[in-house]
Amino acid sequence: MSIAAEQIITEKTIDEAYTYEEYRDMIDELLEQNKTTGDNHSDEMVHYTKMNVQRMSRWDKRIDLNDSLVDKLNSLDQKWTWLVITEAWCGDAAQNIPALVKMAEKTDNIDIRFILRDQNLDLMDEYLTNGGRSIPKLICLDAETLEEIGTWGPRPKLAQQKAMEWKENESISKEEWARKLHKWYAENKTEGVQQEFAERINQWSE
């Protein structure tokens, strides 16, 4: 973590961050007003948010964590805070966050919290991906000292590779690119993110 990030992530940051239940409730309340998170409340962005609520609800019910990952989570003897930078309109966030929440629920040693990217750009800018403000971004912190242990995001590695290939292909429209990406998530069934976190937990526990 850079010095700037160390100064930005404070106990207040964590205290004011949303729990998953609070995050979902906040999104529902905004949708009742035909709004989403951030400043862009266009029909398109609200539509994305509605789809993401459906995605999160579906994954909340369907995710089954691998036994090996559950074993790693159960054996964790460090206390971590997972701070996730996100937005309600972000499709990648909706596809990945439920799996992250399921992982955190398997152990008393992980507290997962959520903050909105556009309300925390100073923090987001410490965790850019290829120069961009890509989300979701998870920052694993020591729960007591808030020292950074590691990061993950915005997508599983294979999804990121495919997404970049599709994005660079001029024959693929933005709409088709999005369809391909969400089809990948549906077929992968969170295996990618689970595998990567099994590896991360090993690394972060050393």
Buried (B, 14 or more C-beta within 10 A) or exposed (E): BEEEBEEBBEEEBBEEBBEBEEBBEBBEEBBEEEBBBBEEBEEEBBEBBBBBBEBBEEBBEEBEBBEEBBEBBEEBEBBBBBBBBBBBBBBBBBBBBBBBBBBBEBBEBBBBBBBBBBEBEEBBBBBEBEEEBBBBBBBBBBBEEBEBBBBBBBBBEBBBEBBEEBEEEEEBEEEEBBEBBBEBBEEBEBEBBBBBBBEBBEEBEE
